[in-house]
Amino acid sequence: MNFRSSISKNIMSVREAIKDLKHSKFLGGRLLYRFFRQCRIGIDVLSNRRFRAETLTRLRFRNRSHQRSTYTSANRYPLVFKACAEYLSSIAPPARLLSFGCSTGEEVATLGHYFPNAAIVGVDINDWSLRQCRKNYKEQRFSFLQRQSQALAAAENFDAIFSMAVFQRTENRTNPENSTAQGFLFEQFAAEIAILHKKLKPGGLFVIDHADFSFMDTGCAKHYTPLPFINNRLRRERPAFDRNNLKIAESQYYYRVFVKS
């Protein structure tokens, strides 16, 4: 084993030892874990721009921020994007799309490939993410708006709205004590869906995936039917919560693409 590998192994051992302190039966051990955790958070805030932006957004907007992670990647839902493109291809004018929770813009760019003539609006609550969008994706047909902006409040008449991996909190999925949803609740989910519902044209597509709650439980669901295509209905290995924020299952089946009547 070379020197670098030895150092790396020792660091991993120390990290595991610190993690074990979280569940120590001694108060001193648990307090020591919290101390090291706060130190680690402080270092990350100072040294990592993405983490700093996530932390500041969380503090600034609190529960108005849903999915707090800014992780994203290109073409994460190819079957969904293809089905939507095929459905909307019959629309004579160029489609107008909304990517709600666009993070650093990769989804907007991906939609740009599936809809080469569409005008696409990306929305996020994280100002750092929006700066990355505007820096990296400068096509004239792309625009990016802050979630709390008046420009978004006035925006309407979209042919499709994509809300992928937005309406969730990581802790609702990873916390072993997750019998009830925390932080982001059903009433907030339903309120956001209602806002987006008003922005979508009749015949338009509402696209939603990786959510803590079911779209079909919202008051808007009566205006929608699932778009028929293979794999629209999938099983996700993630907890499902009901209207009362109670966990009802460890996994869930749900549709991802709906047509507005």
KOLFI-24710 format. One line per 8 residues: number of its first residue (from 1); for each residue x, y, z of N, C-alpha, C. Coordinates in steps of 0.001 Angstrom, whole numbers, padded with zeros to 6 digits, always signed. Layout:
NUM) X Y Z X Y Z X Y Z | ...
END
This chain:
1) +000854 -001192 +000000 +000000 +000000 +000000 +000891 +001243 +000000 | +000658 +002169 -000982 +001481 +003366 -001032 +001017 +004382 +000010 | +001785 +005457 +000139 +001519 +006457 +001182 +000164 +007114 +000985 | -000169 +007460 -000274 -001441 +008133 -000535 -002622 +007233 -000191 | -002546 +005972 -000546 -003628 +005033 -000241 -003783 +004861 +001265 | -002639 +004848 +001966 -002680 +004705 +003420 -003380 +005892 +004072 | -003059 +007103 +003613 -003691 +008313 +004140 -005193 +008284 +003871 | -005554 +007906 +002643 -006967 +007854 +002265 -007736 +006867 +003141
9) -007114 +005712 +003398 -007761 +004695 +004229 -007937 +005195 +005656 | -006938 +005897 +006178 -007028 +006427 +007536 -008109 +007498 +007652 | -008227 +008340 +006625 -009263 +009371 +006628 -010644 +008733 +006640 | -010825 +007687 +005835 -012111 +006994 +005798 -012436 +006369 +007150 | -011414 +005837 +007807 -011627 +005233 +009133 -012071 +006279 +010145 | -011446 +007458 +010082 -011819 +008539 +010990 -013253 +008985 +010722 | -013620 +009101 +009446 -014981 +009504 +009099 -016015 +008510 +009625 | -015717 +007227 +009477 -016647 +006205 +009961 -016759 +006255 +011487
17) -015628 +006503 +012153 -015652 +006604 +013611 -016503 +007786 +014066 | -016414 +008900 +013332 -017221 +010083 +013664 -018703 +009798 +013435 | -019022 +009107 +012326 -020418 +008752 +012061 -020990 +007889 +013177 | -020177 +006982 +013694 -020638 +006088 +014767 -021000 +006858 +016034 | -020351 +008017 +016244 -020640 +008822 +017430 -022081 +009339 +017440 | -022702 +009431 +016258 -024073 +009930 +016171 -025025 +009096 +017021 | -024760 +007793 +017097 -025641 +006881 +017821 -025006 +006392 +019126 | -024035 +007148 +019617 -023371 +006765 +020857 -024364 +006767 +022026
25) -024179 +005822 +022950 -025039 +005793 +024128 -024603 +006829 +025164 | -023479 +007466 +024900 -022966 +008503 +025795 -023266 +009888 +025227 | -023743 +010778 +026064 -024065 +012137 +025632 -022832 +012833 +025061 | -021677 +012618 +025694 -020453 +013256 +025208 -020128 +012858 +023780 | -020350 +011585 +023459 -020096 +011115 +022105 -021014 +011772 +021099 | -022302 +011897 +021441 -023272 +012526 +020531 -022971 +014013 +020348 | -022557 +014665 +021438 -022188 +016077 +021331 -020943 +016264 +020472 | -020002 +015331 +020586 -018793 +015395 +019770 -019130 +015222 +018294
33) -020075 +014328 +018001 -020528 +014147 +016616 -021105 +015454 +016069 | -021957 +016107 +016869 -022560 +017361 +016415 -021501 +018433 +016179 | -020472 +018454 +017026 -019392 +019429 +016858 -018668 +019201 +015536 | -018277 +017948 +015271 -017571 +017643 +014029 -018463 +017916 +012810 | -019756 +017635 +012946 -020683 +017863 +011833 -020775 +019350 +011518 | -020866 +020187 +012535 -020925 +021626 +012300 -019636 +022143 +011686 | -018518 +021583 +012102 -017232 +021957 +011505 -017207 +021604 +010028 | -017696 +020407 +009707 -017715 +019968 +008315 -018623 +020857 +007473
41) -019783 +021204 +008012 -020687 +022092 +007288 -020030 +023447 +007054 | -019355 +023962 +008074 -018676 +025245 +007939 -017605 +025226 +006859 | -016824 +024147 +006817 -015779 +024010 +005794 -016408 +023951 +004405 | -017498 +023176 +004265 -018162 +023049 +002962 -018754 +024383 +002506 | -019339 +025129 +003440 -019912 +026430 +003093 -018837 +027370 +002573 | -017660 +027329 +003189 -016575 +028221 +002794 -015893 +027793 +001499 | -015828 +026484 +001252 -014994 +025987 +000148 -015764 +025525 -001084 | -017062 +025258 -000954 -017832 +024669 -002048 -018957 +025621 -002429
49) -018868 +026220 -003620 -019854 +027218 -004026 -021255 +026624 -004162 | -021334 +025412 -004696 -022639 +024773 -004849 -023287 +024523 -003487 | -022514 +023967 -002564 -023047 +023697 -001229 -023419 +024998 -000527 | -022583 +026021 -000710 -022875 +027320 -000095 -024188 +027880 -000640 | -024400 +027753 -001942 -025633 +028245 -002549 -026841 +027470 -002042 | -026708 +026154 -001895 -027810 +025345 -001369 -028144 +025748 +000062 | -027110 +025979 +000857 -027319 +026349 +002262 -027966 +027722 +002383 | -027478 +028694 +001608 -028031 +030046 +001673 -029473 +030075 +001166
57) -029763 +029293 +000134 -031137 +029212 -000378 -032062 +028618 +000671 | -031575 +027599 +001355 -032358 +026969 +002413 -032667 +027964 +003530 | -031697 +028775 +003903 -031907 +029753 +004965 -032791 +030908 +004509 | -032617 +031317 +003276 -033356 +032475 +002767 -034832 +032158 +002543 | -035106 +030989 +001957 -036477 +030691 +001558 -037155 +029651 +002447 | -036398 +028995 +003309 -036936 +028031 +004256 -037850 +027033 +003548 | -039119 +026916 +003970 -039983 +025882 +003424 -040531 +026196 +002032 | -040206 +027367 +001494 -040576 +027646 +000106 -039627 +026944 -000859
65) -038527 +026450 -000352 -037577 +025673 -001140 -037917 +024196 -000977 | -038203 +023505 -002082 -038647 +022111 -002011 -037438 +021184 -002014 | -037053 +020734 -003202 -035857 +019910 -003333 -034641 +020808 -003154 | -033877 +020572 -002095 -032787 +021480 -001764 -031497 +021175 -002512 | -031364 +019980 -003013 -030160 +019623 -003773 -030222 +020232 -005169 | -029087 +020672 -005679 -029014 +021218 -007029 -028501 +020195 -008031 | -028394 +018943 -007602 -027903 +017903 -008518 -028838 +017768 -009714 | -028255 +017611 -010887 -029007 +017331 -012101 -028062 +016747 -013131
73) -028594 +016304 -014246 -027764 +015821 -015353 -028603 +015864 -016622 | -027956 +015675 -017746 -028643 +015767 -019034 -029447 +014498 -019325 | -030576 +014676 -019984 -031384 +013583 -020534 -031694 +012493 -019500 | -032205 +012888 -018363 -032486 +011936 -017286 -033755 +011120 -017540 | -034644 +011614 -018407 -035930 +010941 -018617 -036212 +010792 -020120 | -035393 +010042 -020837 -035527 +009999 -022304 -036878 +009475 -022789 | -037454 +008464 -022128 -038745 +007933 -022571 -039846 +008984 -022408 | -039799 +009705 -021313 -040788 +010757 -021069 -040635 +011881 -022086
81) -039408 +012343 -022287 -039184 +013449 -023213 -039598 +013063 -024636 | -039296 +011837 -025032 -039659 +011383 -026378 -041173 +011335 -026539 | -041877 +010789 -025551 -043337 +010700 -025632 -043973 +012085 -025690 | -043440 +013009 -024910 -043968 +014378 -024915 -043722 +015058 -026253 | -042542 +014842 -026812 -042213 +015444 -028107 -043132 +014911 -029197 | -043414 +013625 -029151 -044311 +013036 -030145 -045729 +013589 -030001 | -046188 +013730 -028780 -047538 +014256 -028558 -047647 +015706 -029028 | -046644 +016515 -028705 -046713 +017938 -029019 -046315 +018263 -030458
89) -045860 +017266 -031206 -045425 +017518 -032586 -046577 +017969 -033477 | -047807 +017691 -033058 -048968 +018093 -033854 -049319 +019564 -033663 | -048696 +020207 -032686 -048975 +021625 -032446 -048314 +022462 -033536 | -049117 +023316 -034217 -048611 +024081 -035353 -047545 +025100 -034946 | -047815 +025991 -033969 -046757 +026947 -033583 -045675 +026232 -032773 | -044511 +026828 -032638 -043512 +026230 -031739 -044054 +026112 -030325 | -043783 +025000 -029672 -044275 +024758 -028322 -043618 +025719 -027330 | -044323 +025967 -026252 -043805 +026802 -025162 -043751 +025919 -023922
97) -042551 +025731 -023370 -042335 +024774 -022304 -041827 +025455 -021045 | -042182 +024861 -019893 -041691 +025337 -018598 -040966 +024201 -017901 | -039715 +024424 -017555 -038940 +023484 -016747 -038908 +024042 -015333 | -039750 +023480 -014465 -039925 +024008 -013115 -038967 +023285 -012173 | -038032 +024049 -011610 -036959 +023442 -010824 -035831 +023006 -011739 | -035363 +023935 -012570 -034410 +023595 -013638 -032984 +023429 -013140 | -032705 +023761 -011880 -031360 +023663 -011320 -030369 +024431 -012197 | -029294 +023777 -012637 -028260 +024472 -013406 -028474 +024401 -014914
105) -029661 +023981 -015351 -030042 +024162 -016752 -029930 +022978 -017676 | -029411 +021846 -017191 -029235 +020703 -018081 -030558 +020197 -018658 | -031634 +020278 -017855 -032930 +019828 -018384 -033421 +020752 -019490 | -033225 +022044 -019330 -033616 +022990 -020380 -032875 +022674 -021676 | -031577 +022443 -021579 -030788 +022108 -022773 -031258 +020799 -023389 | -031577 +019814 -022553 -032064 +018529 -023057 -033391 +018707 -023787 | -034314 +019448 -023173 -035595 +019705 -023834 -035383 +020435 -025161 | -034358 +021264 -025216 -034047 +021959 -026453 -033727 +021015 -027600
113) -033131 +019841 -027290 -032835 +018842 -028324 -034106 +018117 -028765 | -034985 +017804 -027812 -036226 +017100 -028148 -037242 +018022 -028823 | -037160 +019316 -028511 -038077 +020313 -029071 -037234 +021419 -029710 | -036715 +021186 -030902 -035735 +022118 -031475 -036267 +023504 -031786 | -037591 +023669 -031857 -038158 +024988 -032166 -038886 +025614 -030979 | -038846 +024968 -029832 -039631 +025431 -028682 -038959 +026587 -027957 | -039800 +027447 -027387 -039332 +028449 -026421 -039429 +027803 -025043 | -038323 +027815 -024298 -038263 +027076 -023029 -037875 +028013 -021896
121) -038705 +028005 -020859 -038457 +028820 -019668 -038016 +027904 -018537 | -036844 +028172 -017980 -036366 +027436 -016821 -036598 +028250 -015562 | -037032 +027583 -014504 -037346 +028271 -013246 -036628 +027583 -012098 | -036036 +028364 -011220 -035445 +027800 -010008 -035457 +028869 -008915 | -035376 +028415 -007678 -035364 +029336 -006544 -033940 +029689 -006114 | -032970 +028915 -006609 -031570 +029083 -006224 -030890 +030057 -007189 | -030487 +031211 -006702 -029910 +032241 -007570 -028589 +031802 -008181 | -027783 +031037 -007436 -026529 +030540 -007996 -026805 +029618 -009183
129) -027793 +028747 -009049 -028144 +027853 -010151 -028561 +028644 -011384 | -029340 +029692 -011181 -029795 +030511 -012309 -028622 +031209 -012995 | -027617 +031610 -012219 -026424 +032219 -012836 -025700 +031197 -013717 | -025652 +029947 -013282 -025028 +028911 -014108 -025827 +028683 -015381 | -027157 +028714 -015260 -028016 +028557 -016442 -027714 +029636 -017477 | -027705 +030861 -017024 -027532 +031986 -017953 -026131 +032039 -018526 | -025183 +031517 -017777 -023795 +031476 -018242 -023589 +030397 -019297 | -024218 +029240 -019110 -023918 +028074 -019929 -024902 +027813 -021070
137) -026102 +028384 -020972 -027129 +028094 -021985 -027710 +029406 -022484 | -027110 +029907 -023556 -027399 +031262 -024006 -028239 +031321 -025273 | -028847 +030211 -025663 -029715 +030262 -026843 -030838 +031267 -026614 | -031193 +031991 -027647 -032187 +033044 -027516 -033543 +032503 -027076 | -033849 +031273 -027430 -035159 +030706 -027083 -035211 +030175 -025649 | -034087 +030219 -024934 -034059 +029834 -023522 -034133 +031089 -022653 | -034919 +031023 -021610 -034930 +032096 -020612 -035041 +031470 -019233 | -034577 +032188 -018224 -034507 +031631 -016870 -035067 +032653 -015878
145) -035968 +032168 -015007 -036664 +033042 -014073 -036518 +032541 -012647 | -036484 +033477 -011714 -036474 +033137 -010298 -037879 +032730 -009860 | -037959 +031701 -009000 -039252 +031171 -008591 -040150 +032247 -007982 | -039610 +033190 -007253 -040412 +034193 -006567 -040649 +035458 -007399 | -040249 +035451 -008656 -040297 +036662 -009472 -041704 +036961 -009978 | -041946 +038246 -010241 -043199 +038670 -010855 -043310 +038160 -012286 | -042170 +038010 -012947 -042181 +037506 -014320 -042760 +036095 -014380 | -042402 +035262 -013406 -042984 +033919 -013378 -044456 +033974 -012997
153) -044804 +034831 -012050 -046204 +034937 -011647 -047096 +035290 -012837 | -046574 +036086 -013780 -047357 +036513 -014935 -047295 +035524 -016097 | -046349 +034600 -016077 -046169 +033667 -017194 -047329 +032687 -017264 | -047778 +032364 -018495 -048901 +031451 -018677 -048865 +030875 -020084 | -049901 +030082 -020414 -050080 +029504 -021754 -048917 +028600 -022177 | -048498 +027723 -021270 -047474 +026745 -021613 -048122 +025501 -022226 | -047409 +024908 -023163 -047867 +023660 -023781 -047456 +022442 -022964 | -046439 +022577 -022150 -046019 +021489 -021264 -045264 +022075 -020088
161) -045477 +021472 -018924 -044757 +021852 -017709 -044069 +020611 -017167 | -042759 +020707 -016971 -041956 +019600 -016464 -041535 +019917 -015033 | -041897 +019053 -014101 -041493 +019222 -012692 -040891 +017901 -012223 | -039645 +017688 -012550 -038982 +016402 -012355 -038077 +016455 -011116 | -038367 +015569 -010160 -037550 +015484 -008930 -037497 +016812 -008186 | -038630 +017518 -008173 -038708 +018825 -007535 -039489 +018754 -006231 | -040641 +018113 -006259 -041549 +018141 -005109 -041204 +017032 -004120 | -040068 +017196 -003470 -039591 +016179 -002541 -038575 +016784 -001584
169) -038387 +016108 -000483 -037296 +016395 +000443 -036508 +015106 +000634 | -035206 +015189 +000525 -034361 +014006 +000634 -034573 +013287 +001956 | -034757 +014053 +003044 -034902 +013430 +004356 -036179 +012598 +004458 | -037207 +012926 +003663 -038412 +012101 +003677 -038160 +010725 +003074 | -037118 +010614 +002304 -036760 +009337 +001683 -035697 +008588 +002467 | -034780 +009309 +003105 -033613 +008669 +003708 -033677 +008533 +005222 | -034494 +009353 +005863 -034590 +009295 +007328 -035320 +008024 +007750 | -034712 +007176 +008583 -035402 +005949 +009007 -036667 +006232 +009821
177) -036749 +007402 +010427 -037945 +007787 +011187 -038802 +008727 +010340 | -039339 +008187 +009249 -040069 +009010 +008284 -041526 +008581 +008157 | -042151 +008305 +009282 -043559 +007899 +009256 -044467 +009049 +008817 | -043992 +010278 +008964 -044718 +011445 +008457 -043758 +012309 +007638 | -044300 +012963 +006625 -043490 +013872 +005809 -043082 +015084 +006631 | -041876 +015549 +006422 -041351 +016686 +007169 -040849 +017759 +006200 | -040973 +019019 +006611 -040371 +020109 +005842 -041212 +020554 +004669 | -041505 +019635 +003763 -042339 +019925 +002597 -043577 +019058 +002714
185) -044751 +019693 +002881 -045971 +018981 +003227 -046969 +018977 +002068 | -047987 +018121 +002209 -048942 +017954 +001108 -049629 +019260 +000737 | -049996 +020074 +001725 -050690 +021316 +001402 -049818 +022244 +000553 | -048514 +022221 +000782 -047606 +023012 -000049 -047518 +022422 -001449 | -047444 +021111 -001508 -047411 +020413 -002795 -048655 +020746 -003614 | -049832 +020606 -003013 -051083 +020860 -003723 -051182 +022315 -004175 | -050689 +023234 -003347 -050729 +024654 -003704 -049839 +024944 -004909 | -048660 +024329 -004962 -047760 +024530 -006110 -048357 +023934 -007380
193) -048960 +022757 -007256 -049592 +022134 -008416 -050709 +023029 -008951 | -051490 +023626 -008043 -052586 +024509 -008459 -052069 +025725 -009222 | -050943 +026282 -008781 -050347 +027427 -009473 -049917 +027033 -010877 | -049247 +025906 -010999 -048765 +025460 -012304 -049928 +025069 -013219 | -050965 +024472 -012637 -052155 +024075 -013409 -052729 +025264 -014179 | -052756 +026422 -013556 -053314 +027613 -014193 -052443 +028119 -015336 | -051185 +027738 -015337 -050265 +028206 -016368 -050245 +027308 -017602 | -050941 +026190 -017548 -050903 +025190 -018619 -052138 +025307 -019509
201) -051917 +025273 -020813 -053024 +025314 -021772 -053868 +024042 -021689 | -055157 +024122 -022016 -055936 +022894 -022226 -055293 +022062 -023333 | -055210 +020771 -023116 -054510 +019903 -024064 -053022 +019822 -023812 | -052528 +020629 -022875 -051103 +020622 -022544 -050733 +019468 -021637 | -049436 +019286 -021442 -048909 +018165 -020663 -048371 +018639 -019324 | -048788 +017955 -018263 -048205 +018160 -016945 -047344 +016938 -016655 | -046049 +017154 -016467 -045093 +016061 -016311 -044485 +016138 -014924 | -044590 +015061 -014161 -044113 +015066 -012781 -043526 +013706 -012443
209) -042385 +013707 -011776 -041739 +012449 -011384 -040954 +012677 -010090 | -040704 +011579 -009373 -039940 +011624 -008117 -040521 +012663 -007157 | -041753 +012438 -006716 -042412 +013333 -005776 -042760 +012570 -004501 | -042853 +013290 -003391 -043228 +012664 -002124 -044712 +012334 -002067 | -045509 +013033 -002887 -046959 +012875 -002857 -047483 +012531 -004244 | -048728 +012082 -004281 -049344 +011688 -005546 -050044 +012873 -006199 | -049749 +013088 -007460 -050458 +014103 -008244 -051958 +013838 -008225 | -052362 +012564 -008202 -053770 +012201 -008251 -054516 +012565 -006968
217) -053812 +012892 -005906 -054452 +013303 -004655 -054782 +014791 -004627 | -054315 +015548 -005605 -054545 +016993 -005605 -055914 +017322 -006189 | -056409 +018498 -005865 -057692 +018937 -006395 -057681 +019157 -007892 | -056512 +019366 -008469 -056404 +019600 -009915 -056489 +018309 -010731 | -056297 +017168 -010097 -056176 +015900 -010821 -057403 +015590 -011663 | -058570 +016075 -011248 -059809 +015791 -011985 -059790 +016374 -013395 | -058878 +017287 -013654 -058774 +017910 -014976 -057781 +017183 -015888 | -057248 +016048 -015449 -056173 +015393 -016194 -056447 +013901 -016414
225) -055880 +013409 -017520 -055853 +011971 -017782 -054419 +011589 -018156 | -053969 +010383 -017807 -052603 +009976 -018161 -052419 +009882 -019675 | -051262 +010322 -020145 -050919 +010175 -021552 -050567 +008719 -021819 | -051227 +008069 -022785 -050944 +006654 -023027 -049628 +006433 -023777 | -048640 +005895 -023087 -047412 +005435 -023725 -046734 +004420 -022802 | -045899 +003590 -023365 -045250 +002531 -022596 -044379 +003140 -021500 | -044526 +002587 -020306 -043739 +003012 -019136 -044140 +004377 -018591 | -045324 +004861 -018965 -045789 +006068 -018276 -046017 +005749 -016797
233) -046588 +004585 -016520 -046805 +004174 -015134 -045623 +003321 -014674 | -044935 +003790 -013632 -043747 +003112 -013140 -043851 +002871 -011639 | -043055 +001928 -011176 -042889 +001743 -009744 -041604 +002423 -009309 | -041706 +003224 -008265 -040543 +003887 -007705 -040307 +003373 -006292 | -039061 +003034 -005998 -038705 +002554 -004658 -038430 +003748 -003759 | -039509 +004407 -003383 -039427 +005577 -002519 -040725 +005650 -001730 | -040693 +006197 -000513 -041904 +006258 +000302 -042989 +007101 -000357 | -044238 +006699 -000120 -045400 +007464 -000570 -046120 +008023 +000652
241) -046504 +009305 +000582 -047206 +009967 +001670 -048590 +010403 +001185 | -049568 +010387 +002095 -050932 +010731 +001714 -051238 +012200 +001968 | -052509 +012575 +001831 -052921 +013970 +002015 -052665 +014476 +003431 | -052590 +013556 +004374 -052357 +013923 +005772 -050881 +013825 +006152 | -050023 +013689 +005143 -048572 +013628 +005330 -048105 +012354 +006036 | -048937 +011326 +006035 -048596 +010047 +006650 -048034 +009098 +005605 | -046971 +008390 +005945 -046398 +007420 +005017 -047347 +006241 +004872 | -047701 +005904 +003639 -048647 +004826 +003395 -048008 +003630 +002692
249) -046788 +003806 +002188 -046116 +002701 +001504 -044629 +003028 +001379 | -043829 +001962 +001262 -042381 +002132 +001062 -042022 +002272 -000409 | -042949 +001948 -001289 -042746 +002137 -002722 -044076 +002575 -003319 | -044048 +003041 -004543 -045272 +003575 -005138 -045285 +003393 -006645 | -046473 +003164 -007184 -046722 +003186 -008621 -047400 +004513 -008956 | -046944 +005156 -010012 -047665 +006362 -010416 -047371 +006705 -011877 | -048314 +007453 -012464 -048128 +007981 -013810 -047265 +009231 -013745 | -046573 +009502 -014859 -045660 +010634 -014886 -046104 +011756 -015804
257) -046901 +011431 -016833 -047305 +012441 -017810 -048829 +012451 -017910 | -049403 +013666 -017777 -050848 +013841 -017798 -051230 +014886 -018851 | -052401 +014689 -019464 -052941 +015630 -020435 -054067 +016416 -019770 | -054000 +017741 -019880 -055036 +018601 -019302 -056253 +018655 -020208 | -057417 +018477 -019644 -058648 +018508 -020444 -059085 +019946 -020722
END
